Amino acid sequence: MAAAFAAIGGKWKLTLLYWLAHGETHFAGLRRRGAPITPKVLAEQLRELEADGLVERVVTGPVPAPVIYRLTPYGASVLPVVEGVRVWGEAHLRRTEGEAAPDAAMGCASTIA
């Protein structure tokens, strides 16, 4: 458990993996997802995910060209965990707040196959 939490624990790592499961994107694209994550924290979390081999940072050209972030094959191996947490979170919301079930298209299970 400790090794897993070291790699994917923290406030934003599972969310970043979830977003990247839906396709590669650049830093600004991750910022625009509407989450209240600061650029500093986003950069730190992405660096940690990259250091653990879960995310790949692809430089597209000389500065100021955007840098693309995408899941590595190893990063894709954690998607069942991400999907399990997402599904549990939805069930928890329904149980505690009586909210309707979100659209199944929001999942990242189709990316896992």
MOPAC internal coordinates of N, CA, C and O (Angstrom, degrees):
PM7 1SCF
backbone

  N    0.0000 0     0.00 0     0.00 0    0    0    0
  C    1.4500 1     0.00 0     0.00 0    1    0    0
  C    1.5285 1   110.45 1     0.00 0    2    1    0
  O    1.2310 1   120.53 1   139.09 1    3    2    1
  N    1.3264 1   116.59 1   -40.91 1    3    2    1
  C    1.4597 1   119.89 1  -177.22 1    5    3    2
  C    1.5269 1   111.07 1   -61.49 1    6    5    3
  O    1.2310 1   120.45 1   138.52 1    7    6    5
  N    1.3282 1   116.74 1   -41.48 1    7    6    5
  C    1.4694 1   120.02 1  -179.92 1    9    7    6
  C    1.5321 1   110.92 1   -65.32 1   10    9    7
  O    1.2310 1   120.74 1   139.49 1   11   10    9
  N    1.3238 1   116.19 1   -40.51 1   11   10    9
  C    1.4677 1   120.02 1   178.95 1   13   11   10
  C    1.5219 1   110.87 1   -64.60 1   14   13   11
  O    1.2310 1   120.52 1   134.15 1   15   14   13
  N    1.3237 1   116.61 1   -45.85 1   15   14   13
  C    1.4632 1   119.09 1  -179.89 1   17   15   14
  C    1.5226 1   111.95 1   -66.77 1   18   17   15
  O    1.2310 1   120.14 1   148.70 1   19   18   17
  N    1.3025 1   117.34 1   -31.30 1   19   18   17
  C    1.4625 1   120.16 1   177.08 1   21   19   18
  C    1.5291 1   110.23 1   -64.94 1   22   21   19
  O    1.2310 1   120.24 1   143.09 1   23   22   21
  N    1.3245 1   117.14 1   -36.91 1   23   22   21
  C    1.4671 1   121.08 1  -177.42 1   25   23   22
  C    1.5207 1   112.98 1   -83.54 1   26   25   23
  O    1.2310 1   119.65 1   139.39 1   27   26   25
  N    1.3370 1   118.28 1   -40.61 1   27   26   25
  C    1.4664 1   120.11 1  -173.12 1   29   27   26
  C    1.5219 1   113.28 1  -121.99 1   30   29   27
  O    1.2310 1   120.19 1  -175.95 1   31   30   29
  N    1.3203 1   117.25 1     4.05 1   31   30   29
  C    1.4588 1   120.24 1   178.08 1   33   31   30
  C    1.5171 1   110.46 1   -76.33 1   34   33   31
  O    1.2310 1   121.22 1    -7.82 1   35   34   33
  N    1.2798 1   115.28 1   172.18 1   35   34   33
  C    1.4605 1   120.13 1  -178.45 1   37   35   34
  C    1.5072 1   109.76 1   108.31 1   38   37   35
  O    1.2310 1   121.26 1   -12.89 1   39   38   37
  N    1.3064 1   115.19 1   167.11 1   39   38   37
  C    1.4588 1   120.51 1  -172.93 1   41   39   38
  C    1.5236 1   113.89 1   -69.01 1   42   41   39
  O    1.2310 1   119.33 1   148.01 1   43   42   41
  N    1.3232 1   118.89 1   -31.99 1   43   42   41
  C    1.4556 1   120.63 1  -170.03 1   45   43   42
  C    1.5168 1   116.14 1  -117.14 1   46   45   43
  O    1.2310 1   118.62 1   167.83 1   47   46   45
  N    1.3091 1   120.24 1   -12.17 1   47   46   45
  C    1.4703 1   120.40 1  -171.83 1   49   47   46
  C    1.5231 1   112.98 1   -63.21 1   50   49   47
  O    1.2310 1   119.55 1   134.65 1   51   50   49
  N    1.3223 1   118.46 1   -45.35 1   51   50   49
  C    1.4634 1   119.59 1   178.91 1   53   51   50
  C    1.5235 1   110.83 1   -63.53 1   54   53   51
  O    1.2310 1   120.59 1   141.80 1   55   54   53
  N    1.3140 1   116.48 1   -38.20 1   55   54   53
  C    1.4626 1   120.53 1   178.17 1   57   55   54
  C    1.5253 1   110.84 1   -64.49 1   58   57   55
  O    1.2310 1   120.25 1   136.84 1   59   58   57
  N    1.3181 1   117.12 1   -43.16 1   59   58   57
  C    1.4647 1   120.42 1   178.21 1   61   59   58
  C    1.5231 1   110.86 1   -63.45 1   62   61   59
  O    1.2310 1   120.06 1   137.96 1   63   62   61
  N    1.3125 1   117.50 1   -42.04 1   63   62   61
  C    1.4617 1   120.63 1   177.82 1   65   63   62
  C    1.5226 1   110.53 1   -63.08 1   66   65   63
  O    1.2310 1   120.55 1   140.36 1   67   66   65
  N    1.3246 1   116.55 1   -39.64 1   67   66   65
  C    1.4669 1   121.31 1   177.72 1   69   67   66
  C    1.5291 1   110.16 1   -61.10 1   70   69   67
  O    1.2310 1   120.29 1   131.56 1   71   70   69
  N    1.3362 1   117.05 1   -48.44 1   71   70   69
  C    1.4569 1   120.32 1   179.91 1   73   71   70
  C    1.5169 1   111.26 1   -61.99 1   74   73   71
  O    1.2310 1   120.17 1   137.99 1   75   74   73
  N    1.3186 1   117.28 1   -42.01 1   75   74   73
  C    1.4551 1   120.50 1  -178.97 1   77   75   74
  C    1.5289 1   112.26 1   -72.22 1   78   77   75
  O    1.2310 1   120.16 1   159.89 1   79   78   77
  N    1.3227 1   117.31 1   -20.11 1   79   78   77
  C    1.4667 1   120.19 1   175.05 1   81   79   78
  C    1.5245 1   110.67 1   -65.08 1   82   81   79
  O    1.2310 1   120.63 1   156.94 1   83   82   81
  N    1.3168 1   116.40 1   -23.06 1   83   82   81
  C    1.4580 1   121.17 1  -179.38 1   85   83   82
  C    1.5212 1   112.67 1   -92.32 1   86   85   83
  O    1.2310 1   120.33 1  -174.14 1   87   86   85
  N    1.3156 1   116.98 1     5.86 1   87   86   85
  C    1.4574 1   120.32 1   175.52 1   89   87   86
  C    1.5169 1   111.93 1   133.98 1   90   89   87
  O    1.2310 1   121.93 1   -25.48 1   91   90   89
  N    1.3195 1   113.91 1   154.52 1   91   90   89
  C    1.4636 1   119.21 1   179.07 1   93   91   90
  C    1.5179 1   109.06 1   -68.34 1   94   93   91
  O    1.2310 1   121.34 1   -25.53 1   95   94   93
  N    1.3099 1   115.04 1   154.47 1   95   94   93
  C    1.4543 1   120.73 1   179.64 1   97   95   94
  C    1.5208 1   109.92 1  -157.70 1   98   97   95
  O    1.2310 1   120.86 1   -11.30 1   99   98   97
  N    1.3001 1   115.97 1   168.70 1   99   98   97
  C    1.4609 1   119.81 1   178.20 1  101   99   98
  C    1.5232 1   109.81 1   -97.23 1  102  101   99
  O    1.2310 1   121.10 1    -7.62 1  103  102  101
  N    1.3127 1   115.49 1   172.38 1  103  102  101
  C    1.4607 1   122.27 1  -175.68 1  105  103  102
  C    1.5268 1   111.30 1   -54.06 1  106  105  103
  O    1.2310 1   120.40 1   131.81 1  107  106  105
  N    1.3312 1   116.84 1   -48.19 1  107  106  105
  C    1.4654 1   120.25 1  -179.42 1  109  107  106
  C    1.5245 1   111.34 1   -63.14 1  110  109  107
  O    1.2310 1   120.35 1   146.37 1  111  110  109
  N    1.3279 1   116.94 1   -33.63 1  111  110  109
  C    1.4560 1   120.57 1   177.08 1  113  111  110
  C    1.5196 1   111.84 1   -63.73 1  114  113  111
  O    1.2310 1   121.00 1   140.98 1  115  114  113
  N    1.3122 1   115.69 1   -39.02 1  115  114  113
  C    1.4675 1   119.67 1   176.33 1  117  115  114
  C    1.5254 1   110.49 1   -67.92 1  118  117  115
  O    1.2310 1   120.53 1   142.36 1  119  118  117
  N    1.3053 1   116.60 1   -37.64 1  119  118  117
  C    1.4754 1   120.93 1   178.53 1  121  119  118
  C    1.5174 1   111.36 1   -63.92 1  122  121  119
  O    1.2310 1   120.27 1   144.49 1  123  122  121
  N    1.3324 1   117.08 1   -35.51 1  123  122  121
  C    1.4610 1   121.84 1  -175.70 1  125  123  122
  C    1.5208 1   114.00 1   -77.17 1  126  125  123
  O    1.2310 1   119.62 1   178.66 1  127  126  125
  N    1.2929 1   118.33 1    -1.34 1  127  126  125
  C    1.4623 1   120.55 1  -178.36 1  129  127  126
  C    1.5281 1   112.77 1   -66.05 1  130  129  127
  O    1.2310 1   120.27 1   173.59 1  131  130  129
  N    1.3079 1   117.09 1    -6.41 1  131  130  129
  C    1.4584 1   119.83 1   176.24 1  133  131  130
  C    1.5048 1   114.70 1    91.74 1  134  133  131
  O    1.2310 1   120.18 1  -178.92 1  135  134  133
  N    1.2940 1   117.26 1     1.08 1  135  134  133
  C    1.4640 1   120.02 1   179.39 1  137  135  134
  C    1.5250 1   109.77 1   -83.07 1  138  137  135
  O    1.2310 1   120.22 1   -32.45 1  139  138  137
  N    1.2956 1   117.19 1   147.55 1  139  138  137
  C    1.4661 1   120.28 1  -179.87 1  141  139  138
  C    1.5317 1   112.66 1   -81.27 1  142  141  139
  O    1.2310 1   120.51 1  -127.12 1  143  142  141
  N    1.3028 1   116.63 1    52.88 1  143  142  141
  C    1.4636 1   121.27 1   179.65 1  145  143  142
  C    1.5254 1   108.63 1   -99.58 1  146  145  143
  O    1.2310 1   120.47 1   -47.35 1  147  146  145
  N    1.3088 1   116.71 1   132.65 1  147  146  145
  C    1.4610 1   119.96 1  -179.80 1  149  147  146
  C    1.5232 1   109.42 1   -78.38 1  150  149  147
  O    1.2310 1   119.74 1   -24.42 1  151  150  149
  N    1.3183 1   118.10 1   155.58 1  151  150  149
  C    1.4724 1   120.58 1   177.79 1  153  151  150
  C    1.5273 1   112.03 1   -57.27 1  154  153  151
  O    1.2310 1   120.24 1   142.52 1  155  154  153
  N    1.3243 1   117.15 1   -37.48 1  155  154  153
  C    1.4664 1   121.03 1  -179.71 1  157  155  154
  C    1.5309 1   110.95 1   -63.18 1  158  157  155
  O    1.2310 1   120.61 1   131.98 1  159  158  157
  N    1.3102 1   116.44 1   -48.02 1  159  158  157
  C    1.4617 1   120.58 1  -179.12 1  161  159  158
  C    1.5239 1   110.23 1   -67.76 1  162  161  159
  O    1.2310 1   120.16 1   139.74 1  163  162  161
  N    1.3254 1   117.30 1   -40.26 1  163  162  161
  C    1.4685 1   120.61 1   177.83 1  165  163  162
  C    1.5239 1   110.27 1   -59.00 1  166  165  163
  O    1.2310 1   120.26 1   133.71 1  167  166  165
  N    1.3187 1   117.11 1   -46.29 1  167  166  165
  C    1.4671 1   121.00 1   179.33 1  169  167  166
  C    1.5268 1   110.89 1   -62.30 1  170  169  167
  O    1.2310 1   120.14 1   138.09 1  171  170  169
  N    1.3269 1   117.34 1   -41.91 1  171  170  169
  C    1.4755 1   120.76 1   179.09 1  173  171  170
  C    1.5186 1   111.42 1   -62.94 1  174  173  171
  O    1.2310 1   120.64 1   133.83 1  175  174  173
  N    1.3305 1   116.37 1   -46.17 1  175  174  173
  C    1.4595 1   120.28 1  -178.60 1  177  175  174
  C    1.5219 1   111.16 1   -64.70 1  178  177  175
  O    1.2310 1   120.30 1   138.64 1  179  178  177
  N    1.3271 1   117.04 1   -41.36 1  179  178  177
  C    1.4647 1   120.42 1   178.08 1  181  179  178
  C    1.5267 1   111.19 1   -64.64 1  182  181  179
  O    1.2310 1   120.10 1   139.63 1  183  182  181
  N    1.3369 1   117.41 1   -40.37 1  183  182  181
  C    1.4711 1   120.47 1   177.39 1  185  183  182
  C    1.5289 1   110.82 1   -61.87 1  186  185  183
  O    1.2310 1   120.32 1   138.34 1  187  186  185
  N    1.3284 1   116.99 1   -41.66 1  187  186  185
  C    1.4662 1   120.23 1   179.70 1  189  187  186
  C    1.5264 1   110.84 1   -66.80 1  190  189  187
  O    1.2310 1   120.08 1   138.18 1  191  190  189
  N    1.3279 1   117.44 1   -41.82 1  191  190  189
  C    1.4664 1   120.29 1   177.44 1  193  191  190
  C    1.5267 1   110.73 1   -64.03 1  194  193  191
  O    1.2310 1   120.79 1   142.33 1  195  194  193
  N    1.3128 1   116.09 1   -37.67 1  195  194  193
  C    1.4679 1   120.48 1   177.33 1  197  195  194
  C    1.5241 1   110.65 1   -66.61 1  198  197  195
  O    1.2310 1   120.21 1   137.34 1  199  198  197
  N    1.3255 1   117.20 1   -42.66 1  199  198  197
  C    1.4670 1   121.47 1   179.70 1  201  199  198
  C    1.5251 1   111.36 1   -62.31 1  202  201  199
  O    1.2310 1   120.38 1   148.14 1  203  202  201
  N    1.3291 1   116.87 1   -31.86 1  203  202  201
  C    1.4601 1   120.81 1   178.84 1  205  203  202
  C    1.5236 1   112.75 1   -86.02 1  206  205  203
  O    1.2310 1   120.32 1  -179.53 1  207  206  205
  N    1.3363 1   117.00 1     0.47 1  207  206  205
  C    1.4594 1   121.19 1   176.72 1  209  207  206
  C    1.5127 1   114.81 1    79.69 1  210  209  207
  O    1.2310 1   120.05 1  -165.32 1  211  210  209
  N    1.3341 1   117.51 1    14.68 1  211  210  209
  C    1.4605 1   121.02 1  -177.99 1  213  211  210
  C    1.5265 1   112.45 1   -90.01 1  214  213  211
  O    1.2310 1   120.86 1   151.64 1  215  214  213
  N    1.3258 1   115.97 1   -28.36 1  215  214  213
  C    1.4598 1   122.41 1  -177.48 1  217  215  214
  C    1.5195 1   108.72 1  -127.74 1  218  217  215
  O    1.2310 1   121.34 1   -36.60 1  219  218  217
  N    1.3101 1   115.04 1   143.40 1  219  218  217
  C    1.4617 1   121.41 1   177.98 1  221  219  218
  C    1.5262 1   108.39 1  -111.81 1  222  221  219
  O    1.2310 1   121.22 1   -44.11 1  223  222  221
  N    1.3054 1   115.28 1   135.89 1  223  222  221
  C    1.4658 1   123.20 1   177.81 1  225  223  222
  C    1.5209 1   107.40 1  -105.58 1  226  225  223
  O    1.2310 1   120.73 1   -61.44 1  227  226  225
  N    1.3261 1   116.22 1   118.56 1  227  226  225
  C    1.4559 1   121.31 1  -176.44 1  229  227  226
  C    1.5269 1   108.91 1  -113.85 1  230  229  227
  O    1.2310 1   120.78 1   -63.95 1  231  230  229
  N    1.3253 1   116.11 1   116.05 1  231  230  229
  C    1.4618 1   121.38 1   177.18 1  233  231  230
  C    1.5190 1   107.25 1   -80.34 1  234  233  231
  O    1.2310 1   120.17 1   -53.26 1  235  234  233
  N    1.3339 1   117.29 1   126.74 1  235  234  233
  C    1.4620 1   120.90 1  -174.44 1  237  235  234
  C    1.5218 1   113.81 1   -95.24 1  238  237  235
  O    1.2310 1   119.94 1   176.11 1  239  238  237
  N    1.3162 1   117.72 1    -3.89 1  239  238  237
  C    1.4587 1   120.53 1   179.78 1  241  239  238
  C    1.5151 1   109.81 1   165.38 1  242  241  239
  O    1.2310 1   120.76 1     9.12 1  243  242  241
  N    1.3151 1   116.16 1  -170.88 1  243  242  241
  C    1.4676 1   118.46 1   179.83 1  245  243  242
  C    1.5255 1   111.48 1   -69.19 1  246  245  243
  O    1.2310 1   121.47 1   -24.54 1  247  246  245
  N    1.3122 1   114.80 1   155.46 1  247  246  245
  C    1.4647 1   120.96 1   179.54 1  249  247  246
  C    1.5147 1   107.77 1   -57.82 1  250  249  247
  O    1.2310 1   118.59 1   -47.19 1  251  250  249
  N    1.3102 1   120.29 1   132.81 1  251  250  249
  C    1.4579 1   130.00 1    15.99 1  253  251  250
  C    1.5260 1   114.07 1  -102.40 1  254  253  251
  O    1.2310 1   118.94 1  -147.16 1  255  254  253
  N    1.3104 1   119.62 1    32.84 1  255  254  253
  C    1.4647 1   121.47 1   178.57 1  257  255  254
  C    1.5283 1   109.79 1   -57.96 1  258  257  255
  O    1.2310 1   120.44 1   -35.64 1  259  258  257
  N    1.3391 1   116.77 1   144.36 1  259  258  257
  C    1.4598 1   118.53 1  -179.38 1  261  259  258
  C    1.5304 1   111.95 1   -67.17 1  262  261  259
  O    1.2310 1   121.78 1   -28.45 1  263  262  261
  N    1.3032 1   114.20 1   151.55 1  263  262  261
  C    1.4558 1   121.91 1   175.46 1  265  263  262
  C    1.5255 1   106.00 1  -101.72 1  266  265  263
  O    1.2310 1   120.68 1   -47.65 1  267  266  265
  N    1.3111 1   116.30 1   132.35 1  267  266  265
  C    1.4597 1   121.86 1  -179.44 1  269  267  266
  C    1.5248 1   108.84 1   -97.88 1  270  269  267
  O    1.2310 1   120.77 1   -42.56 1  271  270  269
  N    1.3215 1   116.14 1   137.44 1  271  270  269
  C    1.4575 1   121.80 1   174.96 1  273  271  270
  C    1.5223 1   108.33 1  -113.24 1  274  273  271
  O    1.2310 1   121.13 1   -42.31 1  275  274  273
  N    1.3336 1   115.44 1   137.69 1  275  274  273
  C    1.4626 1   120.41 1   177.53 1  277  275  274
  C    1.5185 1   108.94 1  -149.38 1  278  277  275
  O    1.2310 1   121.66 1   -20.72 1  279  278  277
  N    1.3304 1   114.43 1   159.28 1  279  278  277
  C    1.4584 1   120.07 1   176.35 1  281  279  278
  C    1.5202 1   109.38 1   -70.61 1  282  281  279
  O    1.2310 1   120.96 1   -35.97 1  283  282  281
  N    1.3019 1   115.78 1   144.03 1  283  282  281
  C    1.4611 1   120.78 1   170.16 1  285  283  282
  C    1.5303 1   106.79 1   -86.42 1  286  285  283
  O    1.2310 1   119.56 1   -12.07 1  287  286  285
  N    1.3202 1   118.44 1   167.93 1  287  286  285
  C    1.4664 1   119.19 1   173.46 1  289  287  286
  C    1.5353 1   111.06 1   -56.52 1  290  289  287
  O    1.2310 1   120.66 1   142.57 1  291  290  289
  N    1.3228 1   116.35 1   -37.43 1  291  290  289
  C    1.4700 1   120.01 1   176.97 1  293  291  290
  C    1.5267 1   110.10 1   -65.53 1  294  293  291
  O    1.2310 1   120.21 1   141.06 1  295  294  293
  N    1.3185 1   117.20 1   -38.94 1  295  294  293
  C    1.4620 1   121.09 1   177.22 1  297  295  294
  C    1.5203 1   111.54 1   -63.71 1  298  297  295
  O    1.2310 1   120.42 1   143.17 1  299  298  297
  N    1.3238 1   116.80 1   -36.83 1  299  298  297
  C    1.4675 1   120.21 1   177.67 1  301  299  298
  C    1.5238 1   111.40 1   -64.42 1  302  301  299
  O    1.2310 1   120.32 1   155.49 1  303  302  301
  N    1.3230 1   117.00 1   -24.51 1  303  302  301
  C    1.4666 1   119.41 1   179.89 1  305  303  302
  C    1.5220 1   112.84 1   -68.48 1  306  305  303
  O    1.2310 1   119.68 1   163.58 1  307  306  305
  N    1.3255 1   118.22 1   -16.42 1  307  306  305
  C    1.4623 1   121.01 1   179.38 1  309  307  306
  C    1.5339 1   111.42 1   -92.41 1  310  309  307
  O    1.2310 1   119.79 1   174.86 1  311  310  309
  N    1.3353 1   118.00 1    -5.14 1  311  310  309
  C    1.4630 1   120.55 1  -178.07 1  313  311  310
  C    1.5253 1   114.28 1   -60.03 1  314  313  311
  O    1.2310 1   118.35 1   146.29 1  315  314  313
  N    1.3323 1   120.75 1   -33.71 1  315  314  313
  C    1.4706 1   117.57 1   174.89 1  317  315  314
  C    1.5378 1   112.07 1   -59.96 1  318  317  315
  O    1.2310 1   120.37 1   145.27 1  319  318  317
  N    1.3117 1   116.90 1   -34.73 1  319  318  317
  C    1.4697 1   120.61 1   177.18 1  321  319  318
  C    1.5225 1   109.74 1   -67.79 1  322  321  319
  O    1.2310 1   120.45 1   135.07 1  323  322  321
  N    1.3293 1   116.74 1   -44.93 1  323  322  321
  C    1.4627 1   121.82 1   179.53 1  325  323  322
  C    1.5285 1   109.45 1   -59.66 1  326  325  323
  O    1.2310 1   120.64 1   133.12 1  327  326  325
  N    1.3256 1   116.38 1   -46.88 1  327  326  325
  C    1.4628 1   120.72 1  -179.73 1  329  327  326
  C    1.5234 1   111.04 1   -64.04 1  330  329  327
  O    1.2310 1   119.99 1   139.52 1  331  330  329
  N    1.3174 1   117.63 1   -40.48 1  331  330  329
  C    1.4572 1   120.75 1   177.58 1  333  331  330
  C    1.5170 1   112.26 1   -61.62 1  334  333  331
  O    1.2310 1   120.44 1   138.60 1  335  334  333
  N    1.3113 1   116.76 1   -41.40 1  335  334  333
  C    1.4667 1   120.90 1   177.93 1  337  335  334
  C    1.5225 1   110.19 1   -66.82 1  338  337  335
  O    1.2310 1   120.09 1   139.38 1  339  338  337
  N    1.3262 1   117.43 1   -40.62 1  339  338  337
  C    1.4679 1   120.74 1   178.51 1  341  339  338
  C    1.5239 1   111.39 1   -62.01 1  342  341  339
  O    1.2310 1   120.44 1   133.24 1  343  342  341
  N    1.3145 1   116.77 1   -46.76 1  343  342  341
  C    1.4652 1   121.19 1  -179.74 1  345  343  342
  C    1.5267 1   110.38 1   -63.66 1  346  345  343
  O    1.2310 1   120.56 1   136.25 1  347  346  345
  N    1.3279 1   116.54 1   -43.75 1  347  346  345
  C    1.4598 1   119.80 1   178.14 1  349  347  346
  C    1.5270 1   110.46 1   -61.42 1  350  349  347
  O    1.2310 1   120.07 1   137.98 1  351  350  349
  N    1.3246 1   117.48 1   -42.02 1  351  350  349
  C    1.4616 1   121.53 1   179.42 1  353  351  350
  C    1.5101 1   112.21 1   -61.15 1  354  353  351
  O    1.2310 1   120.07 1   139.07 1  355  354  353
  N    1.3213 1   117.47 1   -40.93 1  355  354  353
  C    1.4648 1   120.94 1   177.03 1  357  355  354
  C    1.5212 1   110.71 1   -63.43 1  358  357  355
  O    1.2310 1   120.53 1   135.49 1  359  358  357
  N    1.3334 1   116.60 1   -44.51 1  359  358  357
  C    1.4617 1   120.44 1   178.53 1  361  359  358
  C    1.5276 1   110.53 1   -63.33 1  362  361  359
  O    1.2310 1   120.60 1   141.59 1  363  362  361
  N    1.3157 1   116.46 1   -38.41 1  363  362  361
  C    1.4597 1   120.70 1   178.82 1  365  363  362
  C    1.5338 1   110.49 1   -63.96 1  366  365  363
  O    1.2310 1   120.18 1   137.96 1  367  366  365
  N    1.3391 1   117.27 1   -42.04 1  367  366  365
  C    1.4592 1   120.26 1   177.13 1  369  367  366
  C    1.5233 1   111.28 1   -62.08 1  370  369  367
  O    1.2310 1   120.56 1   135.93 1  371  370  369
  N    1.3304 1   116.53 1   -44.07 1  371  370  369
  C    1.4677 1   119.59 1   178.80 1  373  371  370
  C    1.5186 1   110.93 1   -61.65 1  374  373  371
  O    1.2310 1   120.58 1   140.45 1  375  374  373
  N    1.3144 1   116.50 1   -39.55 1  375  374  373
  C    1.4696 1   121.26 1  -178.36 1  377  375  374
  C    1.5212 1   111.69 1   -70.02 1  378  377  375
  O    1.2310 1   120.37 1   137.83 1  379  378  377
  N    1.3167 1   116.89 1   -42.17 1  379  378  377
  C    1.4561 1   120.16 1  -173.63 1  381  379  378
  C    1.5215 1   114.00 1   -92.00 1  382  381  379
  O    1.2310 1   120.19 1   151.51 1  383  382  381
  N    1.3306 1   117.24 1   -28.49 1  383  382  381
  C    1.4591 1   119.66 1  -175.17 1  385  383  382
  C    1.5207 1   113.25 1  -122.61 1  386  385  383
  O    1.2310 1   120.40 1   176.04 1  387  386  385
  N    1.3237 1   116.83 1    -3.96 1  387  386  385
  C    1.4513 1   120.48 1   179.09 1  389  387  386
  C    1.5159 1   113.90 1    66.35 1  390  389  387
  O    1.2310 1   120.18 1  -154.41 1  391  390  389
  N    1.3341 1   117.27 1    25.59 1  391  390  389
  C    1.4647 1   119.94 1  -179.46 1  393  391  390
  C    1.5237 1   110.60 1   -76.05 1  394  393  391
  O    1.2310 1   121.25 1   -26.95 1  395  394  393
  N    1.3238 1   115.22 1   153.05 1  395  394  393
  C    1.4589 1   121.27 1   177.34 1  397  395  394
  C    1.5174 1   110.00 1   -70.28 1  398  397  395
  O    1.2310 1   121.06 1   -26.57 1  399  398  397
  N    1.3182 1   115.58 1   153.43 1  399  398  397
  C    1.4641 1   121.04 1   178.99 1  401  399  398
  C    1.5192 1   109.81 1   -69.00 1  402  401  399
  O    1.2310 1   119.88 1   -49.46 1  403  402  401
  N    1.3322 1   117.84 1   130.54 1  403  402  401
  C    1.4656 1   121.00 1   177.08 1  405  403  402
  C    1.5205 1   111.49 1   -68.75 1  406  405  403
  O    1.2310 1   121.30 1   -13.02 1  407  406  405
  N    1.2981 1   115.13 1   166.98 1  407  406  405
  C    1.4538 1   123.24 1   179.39 1  409  407  406
  C    1.5287 1   110.60 1   -61.81 1  410  409  407
  O    1.2310 1   120.33 1   -45.85 1  411  410  409
  N    1.3228 1   116.98 1   134.15 1  411  410  409
  C    1.4691 1   121.68 1   179.64 1  413  411  410
  C    1.5214 1   111.92 1   -62.57 1  414  413  411
  O    1.2310 1   120.05 1   158.51 1  415  414  413
  N    1.3366 1   117.51 1   -21.49 1  415  414  413
  C    1.4659 1   120.60 1   179.75 1  417  415  414
  C    1.5215 1   111.96 1   -65.49 1  418  417  415
  O    1.2310 1   119.96 1   167.12 1  419  418  417
  N    1.3147 1   117.67 1   -12.88 1  419  418  417
  C    1.4613 1   121.39 1   179.32 1  421  419  418
  C    1.5281 1   111.82 1   -75.34 1  422  421  419
  O    1.2310 1   120.15 1   166.37 1  423  422  421
  N    1.3110 1   117.31 1   -13.63 1  423  422  421
  C    1.4597 1   120.82 1  -177.33 1  425  423  422
  C    1.5087 1   113.62 1   -71.72 1  426  425  423
  O    1.2310 1   121.57 1   -12.35 1  427  426  425
  N    1.3170 1   114.60 1   167.65 1  427  426  425
  C    1.4628 1   119.20 1   176.10 1  429  427  426
  C    1.5242 1   109.97 1  -116.01 1  430  429  427
  O    1.2310 1   120.32 1  -165.45 1  431  430  429
  N    1.3285 1   117.00 1    14.55 1  431  430  429
  C    1.4640 1   120.39 1  -179.54 1  433  431  430
  C    1.5255 1   111.43 1   -64.50 1  434  433  431
  O    1.2310 1   120.06 1   144.65 1  435  434  433
  N    1.3410 1   117.50 1   -35.35 1  435  434  433
  C    1.4636 1   119.34 1  -178.50 1  437  435  434
  C    1.5328 1   110.98 1   -67.04 1  438  437  435
  O    1.2310 1   120.05 1   156.27 1  439  438  437
  N    1.3109 1   117.51 1   -23.73 1  439  438  437
  C    1.4460 1   121.42 1   179.11 1  441  439  438
  C    1.5152 1   111.01 1   -76.53 1  442  441  439
  O    1.2310 1   120.25 1   157.42 1  443  442  441
  N    1.3246 1   117.13 1   -22.58 1  443  442  441
  C    1.4563 1   123.00 1  -175.30 1  445  443  442
  C    1.5208 1   111.60 1   -69.73 1  446  445  443
  O    1.2310 1   120.08 1   141.23 1  447  446  445
  N    1.3247 1   117.45 1   -38.77 1  447  446  445
  C    1.4641 1   121.74 1  -175.12 1  449  447  446
  C    1.4796 1   110.94 1   -56.04 1  450  449  447
  O    1.2310 1   120.10 1   180.00 1  451  450  449

